[in-house]
């Protein structure tokens, strides 16, 4: 019983002196830099196919649009989920523009 008690004390004391990493800060330098044209409720998308590319600012409500979700599936297959910055979608800019024009609010 005394060993159990001493063991618990040693464990508690050792935890006090363990070097702890600072908590993760989700608002680091990379995430704080947002271009001025990307307002709250929007995100940047790059439509890229071959040499042709165009940047779009897309409202979050398009995340419910089946056609847009299909493009996201294509992006996952081609680029994976590890993208940083603007979301790259493998399609002609005209194809994305057509989807966005079909759902103007």
Beta strands, then each sheet from edge to edge (+ up, - down):
strand 1: 42-49
strand 2: 52-59
strand 3: 87-89
sheet 1: 2+ 1- 3-
end
